[in-house]
Amino acid sequence: MRIGLTGGASDTDKLVEQAKLAEAQGFTSLWYASAVLGDPLVAMAVAAQATERIELGTAVLQTYPCHPILQANRAAAAAAAIGRSRFTLGIGPSHASLVRDIYGLSYDHPGRNTEEYVRILSLLLKGEAVEFEGDDWTAHAPAGTVVVSEPVPVLLAALGPRLLRVAGEWTDGVISWTAPIAAIERHISPRVRAAAAEAGRPAPRIVAGLPVVVHDDRHEAREAVARTAAFYGSHPNYVRIMELGGAESPADVAIVGDEESVRRQLQDVLDAGATELWLNVIGAGEDRQKSRQRCIDLLRDLVDKSVSLESTNERDAIQSQMLHVRGRDIPVPTSVSTEAQSILANGSTEPAVYPAPDDLEAWRSLIATADDQIAEGFKLMLPMMADVDVVDRTINGTQVYVVTPPGLDPDDRRVYLEIHGGSLIFCGGEICRGLGMMNATRHSIRMWAVDYRMPPDHPFPAGLDDCVQTYEAMLDEYRAEQIVVGGLSAGANLAASLVLRVRDERLPMPAGVVLLSPELDLTESGDSFRTLLGVDTTLTSGLLPINELYGGDHQLADPYLSPLFADFTTGFPMTFLSTGTRDLFLSNAVRMHRALRSAGVQAELHVIEAAPHGGFMGMAPEDRDIDIELAGFLQRCFA
C-alpha cells in the first residue's frame, strides 16, 4: 500500500523531525493543510531539506484568495526547492464559511470559479502562455511567465460531478477528505477516471484522506474521531460527500478497529478505486499514545517503501503489480532438525511497543526491564563458564572485557573484537561481559568485548567512537592481521561501521569481519522487512523507532549508520555473513554480500534453512554447522 500521513507541527524543529521520522518509517508522503506554520509551502521547503525521498504535498491550498498566476509561481518556486519528483500541489475552493465570511469574497459559483482557476493554473505550470477571460478569473500571461523545467503535479479537492470532470480533464487526479468507501467507489473513482480517459490523460491519482484509529473498542475509537474531527461535520461540502456514502459524520467514515479490521478496511478503500491513502492517525482510550503506536506499527507493515514517485504512470504501474497474499498459516518445517523444529514451535515473541521519541525516561525504563530479563537467563549459564578468565579494562572511559577461554595456548596471538548485539540499546554491562565469555568459549578464541555507550543518553556516534577507540587500543598490542572484528545483529552494524571508519581514517584494517544476522540498513528498505514480518519468531517487528533514537540528528542512510550503503571499492576486509530464511534481516545479509562481491571483496554468505533472527540460539545442529564454517573462516583470516 502507498500510505501518506498528515504533516504539520507547532514549530519548525518539530516539523522537520516529523518529516525525517515519516521518511525513515517508509511512508510515501506527507500532506500539509493550508495553515501549517502560516504557509504550507514554506513548511514543506523546510521539511525537504531534512529528507530525501518522501513526497510532500498540499492538502489543500485555497484557490479563492490567491490569483492563479501568483499560485503557479509559488508552486514552481516550492517545487524547485523541494525537488519536483517529491512535490505535489493540492488545491481546492475551500468553504463558504472561510471564503465569504472571513475573506469577504463571493462564494456563489464555486464550481465555475474553480474550473476557470484550474484551467489557468494547469497551463501556467506547463510553462505555456495563457489568454483567458472568464466570469471569475482573468489571466494574460506569455509563455515562460512561470519558469518550470517540467509540469508540477496538481491534485484537485473535487467532490461534485463538475469538479470531478475538471480533475480528470486538467489535473493529475483528486485528493479527498472524509469521503466514505461507497462514495469513492460509486461517485469519485468512476467519474474522474472516465473524464481522464475521455481527455486522453493518464489514469488519475485518487488520494483518499481518512481518520484512522487502531483500538479494540470501536465505540471509544469513534468517540475519539468525533472529538478531533467535529469541524468537518459542519461544512456542507463534507456533509454532501459523506451523505453520498451513507455516513452522517466523520466518525462514521473513519477507519477504526483492531489491526486486522483496519487492515481489511484500508484494503477496501483501495479496492473501491483509491490509488493511495492519506491518513490522520488518532489515539483512543486511556492510553492514546499506545493506540497511536499500534496504528503506526500497522501502517509501517502495510506501506510499500519501494514505490518511486517520479511519475503518475510509474506509480500506477507499480501499484498494479503489487502482490497480494491471502492470510495463511505457516507450519513448522520438517526440513530442519528436531531441535530447530522445537524452537520454532514455541511461536513468536510479542512485538515491542516503543515509547515516544522524546520520552527518554520511558526508554530508560524499557531498556532496564529488558536487560533485567536477559540477565536472569545468563545467571543459569555462568556456572558453566567458571573456568573462563575475564580481565576488566577501561579504555578512554569505556569498559572492555578481555576474555580468554580455558585451554587457550598462552602464545596464541589471535584476537577477536566482539561487539554485542541488542538493537543498539540493550545488553550492556554484565550482559556484555557474559556474551563475551559465552562467545570466547564457543569459538575458542580470545575476545575483547566492548561495553559501548548506547541511547537514549548516548546516541550515534558515541557507541561507534567507543568501538573505534577499543580497536585502536588493540593495535597497540596486536598487529592488524591478528585481529578479527565481528558482531551479531546490532553488533554487526557497529562492526561494519567500525571497519569503514578505520579505513577512512587510514588505520590498518583487521584481517576479517564477521557479520551475523546483520543489522546493516537502519532505513529498513530491504524486501525481507516486508515478506518476513510476522514470520521471524524472534524479531517480530522492525526497529525504526530505535534506529531513529540511535541516529539522533543524523540521516539513517549515512554509511556509518547503515554500512550497506557504503562504497566498498576503496577496500574492505574478507567478510563472513550468516542469516536464515526466516530472518527479518535476510535482505541485509544478501544485499551486503552482493555489494561486497561487486566491489571485488572476498565474502561468503551462509543461509540457514528456516532460521529466525540470530539463528536457533545455539541449540540446534544448524547453529553448530555455522560455527564450523566460522572456524574455517577465522583460520583463513589468520593464515
N, C-alpha and C positions, 0 to 999 in steps of 0.2 A: 504493500500500500504506500501511496505517496501522501504523507501527512505533514501538515504545517501547523504552527501554533500561533496564538495571538501574541504580538510583540508590544512592548511598551513598559516603561518603568518611571519611577518618580524623579530620577536624575540620570545623568549621562553615564556615570560609572556603573550603575545597576543595569542600565540598558545594554551596555557593552558586555557585561558579564552574562546577561541573559542570552544574548546572541551567540557568544562563544560556547555556552553550555548547550544550547539547542543544536548548534552545528556538530559539536562533539558527540552528542547523543544520536546524531544521524537524521534529525528531522530535515525535511526537504525545503521548508520555507518558514518565514515569519511574516505576519500580516499586521500592519500598523494603521490604527484609526487616525482620523483627520486631526485630532487634537494632541497627539503624542508629543510631549515636550514643546508644545506650541506649533510645531510644524513637522509632520512625519518625515518629510524628505531630508531634513537636517538630521533627525534621529537615525534614519536609515543610512545616511552617508557616514555617520559616526560608527554605527554598527558594522558597516562594510569594512572599515579599516582594521577591525579585530577578527574578521572571518575571511574565509577563502572560497567556500563552495555554496553556502546556503542562499536560497533565493529570498530576496527582500521585496515585499510588495505593499502597496497602499490598499486599505480596505475600510473606507474608500475616501478619496479626495472629493470634496463637494464641487460641483460644476458651477452653480449659480454665482458665487462671489468672485470668481476668477476667470477673466477672459481666456478663450481657448488659445490665443497666441501666447499670452503670458504663461498659461499652464503648460503648453508644449515646450517652451524654453526652459521652464523649471524642471520638467521631466527629463529633457535632454541633458541638462546640467547634472541632475541627480544620476542619470544613467551613466554618464561619463565618470562620475566619482565612484559609483558602486561597481560598475562593470556590467555591461548590457546583458550578458548572459545570466546575470543574477538579479536584474531589476524588472519588476512588472508594475505598471501603472493601473491601479484600480480606481475607477471614478463612478460617481452616481449623483442623482439630483437631490439627495438628502430628503428632508421632510418640511412640510409647511410650517410646523412649529418653529423651525430654525430659520428657514429662508424668508418667510413672510413676517413672523412675529419678532424676530431678532434682527435680521438684516434689513427688513423693511422692503423687500423685493416682492414682486408679483409671483405667485405660485399657481397661476390659473391654468397653465398648459405645460405641465412638467414633461409629458411625453414629447411634444413638439420641441420644446426648449432643449431637451437632452439629445434628440436626434440631430438637430442643427449643430449642436456643440460637438457631438461625436464625429460628424462628417468633417468639420473644420479641423478638429484635433488630429484625426487619423491621417489626413493628408499632410499636415504640417510635420508630423512625426516620421513621415517618409521623406521629408526634405522637399516636398512638392510645393508648387505655387497654389494659392487659394484666392479665388474671387467669388465671394459668397455674400448674397443679400437675402437674409431671412426675416421672418416675423420677429424673432427674438435676438438673433446674433448676426453681426456683420463682420466680415474679415476681408481685407485686401492685403495680401502678403505675397511678395515674389518668391520664387524658388530660392531656397537657402536661407530664408528668414530664421528657420530653426536648423541649427547645424547638427546633423546626425550622420553617423557613418553607416548605420543600419536601422531598420524600424525598431521602435521601442514597443514591446508587447503591451497591449491595452486590454483590460477586462472591464466589463460594464456591470454595475449592480442593477440587473434587469429582472423585473418580476412580472410585469404585464406583457400582453401579447405584442404591443408595438415595440417596446424596448428589447424584447427577446429577438424580434426580427432585426432590429438595428444592430444588436450584438452580433448576430450571425453574419450580417452583411458587411459590417465595418470594423469589427474588433476581433480579438483573438479568443473571445469567449465571455463567460459570465462568472460573477462571483456573488454568491447569495449568503444571507444570514437568516437563520431560523426557518428555512424552507423545509417542510416535512418531506419524508421519503416519498409519499404519494404525490406531492406537488412536483418534486424533481422528476419522477417517472412519467407522469401524465401530462405535465404542463411545461416545465422548463426544458428538459432534455429534448423532447421531440420538436419543439418549436425552434430552438436555437440551432439544432443540428440541421433541420430542414432549410432554414434560412441560409446557413453557411453553404450547404450543398447547392442550393439554387444560385448563390452568388459565385460559385466556383472557388470557394475558400476552403482551406484545410479544416478537418474536423475540429470543432471548438473545444477549448478547455471549459470544464464545468466544475468550479471550485465550490464545494458545499461547506458553508460555515455553520457549526453547531456547538452548543454547550455539551460537555461530556463529563460524567461523574462515574467513577468506579466505587461502588459502595453496596453492601449486601442488602441494606434496607432501601428499597426503591422509593418508598414514601419520603423518607428523610432526604434522599438524593434529589427528588423533585422539589422539595421544600427549599433546598439549598439553591437550586436553579432559580426558583421563584424570587428568592431574596436578591439574587445577583442580577437577574435579567428582567426585572419587572418593567424597566424602561421600555423594552421592545414590545411589550403587550399593549402599550398605549398609543402606538403610532399606526395610522391607517394602512400604510404600505406593508408593514409587517403583518398586521391583522389579516389583510386580504390573502397574503400568500399562505398564512397558517390555516385560514378557513378553507382554502383550496385543497389543502392536505388533510382536512378533517381534524385540525387541532385548534384549541381555544387559547393557548398561552405558550410562551417559550418553555415552560416546564413540561408541557405535553410533547413538545418537539424534541427535547433534549435526549441524548443517548445516555441511559442510566442502567445500572445493574452491576452484577459481578463481572469478573474478567471474561468469562465465556460468553455471557449475554452481550456485553459491549462489543466484543469481537464480532459476533454474528450481526449485530445492528450496523456496525460500521461497514461490514461487507454488503449488507443490504443497501446502504446508501450508494455504494459503488455500482452494485448490480442495477440500481434504479437509473443509472446514467451519469452519475458524477465521475469525473476523471481523477479527482483528488479531494482531500479533506483539509479543512481549516478548522481546528478545534480549540475551544476555550476550556481549559481544564479547571474544574471546580472541585473543591473538597467538601465532604459532607460528614455528618456525625460528630461525635465528641472529639475525635482525633482527625481534624481536617487535613493536617499535614500527611498523615498516614494514608488517607484516602487519595490525596493528590499524588503521593508517591506510587501507590498501586496503579493509578491511571498512567502516569509517566512510564512506569516499567512496562505496562502492557503496550502502550503506543510504540515504545522503542522496539519491542519484539515484532511489531507489525510493520514498521516503517521499512521501506526499501532504500538502503543507503547507496545503491549503485546507480540510481537514476541520474542521468545527465540533464541539465537544464538549458541546453544550448538552443533547442528549437521545439516548437509545438509538435511538429511531425515526429521528431525523435522521441519526445515524451510519449506520444500516443503509441508509437511502435513498441517501445519498451513495456508500456502498460499492457498492451495486448499479448505480450509474450510472458507475462507473469505466470509462474507455475503455482497452481492452487492444489494443495494436498489435503485430502479429507482427513478428519480426525481418525487416528488409528492407535492400536495398542502394539507396542514393540516388545516382543518376547525376549527372555534371556537367551542368548545364542548358545547353541550346542557346539559351536566351532572353537570354543576356548576351553581351558582346563576347568575341572570341577571347582577348584579354589576360586578361579575368576568368576565362574557362574554364581557361586555363593555370595561373593561380594556384590555383584550386580543385582542379585535377588533381594538385597537389603533395601533397594529403592533409593530415591533421591533425598538429599538433604533439603530443608526448607529454604526457599530463596530469601536472601537477606533484604531487610528494609533499612535503607540508609538515612541518616539524618539530613537536615537541610545543610547546604554547603557552608553557611556561616555559623552553624551551631557547633562550635568547637568542643564545648563541654559534652555534648551528646556523642560526638565522635570519640572523645576520650573514654567515655563510659562504654561504648560499643567495643572498642579495642580491648579495654581491660577485661570485660566479660568474656570475650572470645579467647583471649590469652590465658585466662584462668582455666577455661575448659581444656585447652590444648595442653597446658602444663600438667593437669591431672593425669592425662594419658601418658605423659613422659615419665611420671613417677613409677609406673609399672615397669618401664624398660631400664631405668637407671641401675638396678641391681645386676642386670646382665652386662653392664659396661663398667663394672668396678675396676677392671684392670686397665682401663683407658687413662692415659696420662694427659692432664689438661693444665696448661700454664696460662694464667691470665696476664694479658699485657695491655698497656694503654699507649696508643699511638696517636699523638696530636689530639688527645682528648677522647678518642674513640676506643671502646673496649674491643679487644681482639682475643679470641681463644685459640691458642696454639695446641692442637690436639694430635697426639701420637698414639696409634693403635698398638695393642700388645703384640710382641713378637717382631716388630719392625726393626730391621738392621740399623744400628746407630749410624752407619755410614751412608744410609740411603738418603740421597740429596733431592729426591723428587718431592715436590710440594704442590698442594692444591689450594687455591684461594676459593673457599666456599662462601657463597653469598646466598643467604637463606631466602626462601620464598615467603608468602604470606600477604599477597595482594598489595604489597608496598606499604602496608600499615600494621600488619600483625607479626607475631613470632620473634619479637626482640627479647633481650635479656637472657634469662635461664633457658628459654626455648631455643634461642640461637645456639647457646652452649650445648644443649642436648642434641640438636640436629648435627652440630659439628662432630660430636662423639659418635653418633649413630652412623654418619656417612663415612667418617675416617675408618671405622671398623668394617663397614660394608665393602669399601673399596681398597682396604689395606694400603692406605697412603696417609702421610702427614698432611694435616689440613690447618689452614688459618681461617677461622670462622669469624667474620667481621660483623659486629653488632652495630650496624649503621643507623643513623638518625632517620626518623620517619615522621610523616604527618600525624596529627594536624599541626603540631608545633614546629615541625621542620620539613617543609615541602621541598621539592626539587629546587636547587641541585644539591641540597645538604647531604643526602644519603649517597649520591654518586661521588661527591667530594670525599666522603669518608672511605669509600671503596678504593678510589684512586690513590689516596694517601697511604692506605694499607699496602697496596701493590708497590708503591714507591719504597716503603719500608722493607718489603720483601726483597726488592732489588739490592738493598744494602747487604743482604745476607745470602742471596742466591743469584745465579745467573738467570737471565730471562728464559733460556732454553730448559731450565729446570722447573719452570712454573707453568701450571695449567690453571685457568680461571673458569669457574662454572657455577651454575645455579639452576634451581627448579622454579618454574613459573615466574614470579616477580624477580626472583634471584637471577634468572636467565636474562631478564631485561637489563638488570644492572651489570651483569657480566658482559653482555654485548656492548652496552653503553660505555663501560669502563675501557674496553679494548679500543673503541673509537676515540675516546679521549686520549688514551695512551698514544695511539697512532698520531693523532692530530697535534699532540704536544711533543712529538718526536722522541718519545721514550722507547726503549726496547720492548717489543711486543712479546707476550707469552708464547710458549710452544704450542698451545692449543686452547680451544674454547669448548665448553660443554653446555649445551642449551637443552634442558629437559622440560617438556610441556611448556614451551617458552611464551612469555607474555611480551611480544615484540612490537605490537601495534596497539598503542593506547587509544587510538581512534576507533578501534574495533570495526574495521572496514571489510574484513575477510568474509568469505562465503560461509564458513562454518559457524560464525556468530549468529547466523540465521538458521542454517539447516540443522545444527546440533543443539540449539537451545531447547532445553527440556529433555534432551536425550542424554546429555552428560549428567550422570548422577552425582558427581562431586561439585562441579561448578555449574550451579543451576540458574545463574543469571549473569549478565555482563557486569563489568566492573567500572563503567564510565563515571559514576559518582565518585568512586575512589580515585580514578585516574585524574579527574578534574581537581580533586583535593590535593593530590600529589603534584600535579603540574603547576598549580598556582597560577601565576600570571603568564605562563609560557604556553605556546601553541603545542598541542599534543602531538602534532606531526613532526616536531623537531626531532632529528635523528638521535639526539641524546636522550630523548623521552621515548621515541618509537624507533629503535635501531633498524627495523625493517626498511625504513625509508632512506637509509644511508647510502653513500657512494662507496662501493666495495672495490672499485677498480684501482684505488690507491693503496690497497693492501689490507689483508685480514688473515689471522692465523687459521690453520686447519681446524675444522669445526665438526662437532658431533651433535646431532639433533635427534630427539626422540619425541614421539607423540602417540596418540591412539585414535582409532577410527570413531570413537565417541568423545574425544577431547574437544571441548569448545574452542581451544586454541589450535586445532588441527591446521587451519589455514595459515596461522602464523608460522608454523614449522615448515609447511610446504612452500610457502612463498619465500621464506628466508633461504631455504635450501636452493631454490631456483635462482634467487638473486645472487647468492654466493657462487654457484656454479657458472652463471652467466658472466661473472667477473673473473672467472678462472681460479677461484679459491677452491682448495681441496675440502670437500664437505660430504658428509654421509648422513642419511636420514633413515631412521628406524621407526616403523609404524607398527604398533601392537594392535592386533585384532580386538575390537570391542572395548578397548581400554578407555576409561574416562580420564578426566584431567588428573595428572600425576600418576597414572597407572593404577595398579591394584594394591597400592600401599605396601609394596614389597612382600606381599603374602602369597603371590602366585608364581608358578613356573615362568610365566611370560615376563615377569619382572626380573627374574634371575637370568633369563636369556639376554635382556638388555644389559644387565651387569657384566655378563661375559663379553658382550660386544664392546662395552665401555672400557673394560680392562684391556682389550686388544688395542683400542684407540689410544689409551694412555701409554701403552708400550710403544706404539709408533711415534707418539709425540716426543717421548723421552729417548728414542733411539739415537 
